[in-house]
Amino acid sequence: MGKFAGSPFNALLQDASLAHADITSRPLTGANPVFSNDLIHELRQPLGVIDSLAYYLELTATDEKSSCHLQRIRAMVAQTNCILERAVGREEHCLEPEFAGS
């Protein structure tokens, strides 16, 4: 996070990383599996839109700073998708790619 140290974006990423670590360390217990699957399905649609928009913006980004921010957005979407996979016990489908600058 080096060159973005002290920026509000960096603080947001740190908060998201801490929340991700907290959520993924706790097992999902007592949840209604149908509710969980429906909720996960509904969450994936906006995540897919966010990922697609970030991808297309990244293709047209002209500066490294914008490209780095867009890669971070895509990394956060991938982490969120991984959390959703773990929530329904499909951890084997969970891939957390390493993005540049993460």
C-alpha positions in Angstrom: 0.0 0.0 0.0 3.2 2.1 0.0 2.6 5.0 -2.3 -1.0 5.4 -1.1 0.0 5.6 2.6 -2.1 8.1 4.5 -4.8 8.4 1.8 -8.4 7.8 2.7 -8.4 5.0 0.1 -5.6 3.2 1.9 -7.5 3.4 5.2 -10.6 2.0 3.5 -8.5 -0.9 2.1 -7.0 -1.6 5.5 -10.5 -1.7 7.1 -11.7 -4.0 4.4 -8.7 -6.3 4.9 -9.3 -6.5 8.6 -13.0 -7.1 8.1 -12.2 -9.8 5.6 -9.8 -11.5 8.0 -12.4 -11.4 10.8 -15.2 -12.8 8.7 -13.3 -15.6 7.1 -11.9 -16.7 10.5 -15.4 -17.4 11.9 -17.4 -20.4 10.8 -21.0 -19.9 9.5 -23.1 -21.7 12.0 -26.9 -21.9 12.5 -27.6 -20.2 9.2 -30.5 -21.3 7.0 -28.9 -22.7 3.9 -31.7 -21.7 1.6 -31.6 -18.1 2.9 -27.8 -18.1 2.7 -27.8 -19.4 -0.9 -30.5 -16.8 -1.9 -28.6 -14.0 -0.2 -25.3 -15.0 -1.8 -27.0 -15.2 -5.2 -28.4 -11.7 -4.8 -25.0 -10.3 -3.6 -23.2 -11.7 -6.6 -25.1 -9.7 -9.2 -23.9 -6.2 -8.0 -20.4 -7.7 -7.4 -20.3 -8.9 -11.0 -21.3 -5.4 -12.2 -18.6 -3.7 -10.1 -16.0 -6.2 -11.3 -17.0 -5.7 -14.9 -17.0 -1.9 -14.7 -13.6 -2.0 -13.0 -12.2 -4.3 -15.7 -13.4 -2.1 -18.5 -12.2 1.1 -16.9 -8.8 -0.6 -16.3 -8.5 -1.3 -20.0 -8.9 2.4 -20.7 -6.9 3.8 -17.7 -4.1 6.0 -18.9 -2.2 6.4 -15.6 -0.7 4.0 -13.2 -2.5 5.4 -10.1 -6.0 4.8 -11.7 -5.0 1.4 -12.8 -3.8 0.5 -9.3 -7.1 1.6 -7.8 -9.1 -0.4 -10.2 -7.0 -3.5 -9.5 -7.7 -3.0 -5.8 -11.4 -2.8 -6.5 -11.2 -6.0 -8.4 -9.2 -7.6 -5.6 -11.8 -6.6 -3.1 -14.5 -8.1 -5.3 -12.5 -11.4 -5.6 -12.1 -11.5 -1.8 -15.8 -10.9 -1.3 -16.7 -13.7 -3.7 -14.3 -15.9 -1.7 -16.2 -15.0 1.5 -19.4 -15.9 -0.2 -18.0 -19.3 -1.4 -16.8 -20.1 2.2 -20.2 -19.1 3.6 -21.9 -21.9 1.6 -19.1 -24.4 2.1 -17.7 -24.3 -1.4 -14.2 -23.3 -0.4 -12.7 -25.4 -3.1 -14.1 -22.9 -5.6 -12.5 -20.1 -3.8 -9.5 -18.5 -5.5 -7.9 -15.4 -4.0 -5.6 -14.0 -6.7 -2.8 -11.8 -5.8 -3.1 -8.5 -7.4 -0.2 -6.1 -8.0 0.1 -3.7 -5.1 -1.9 -5.7 -2.6 
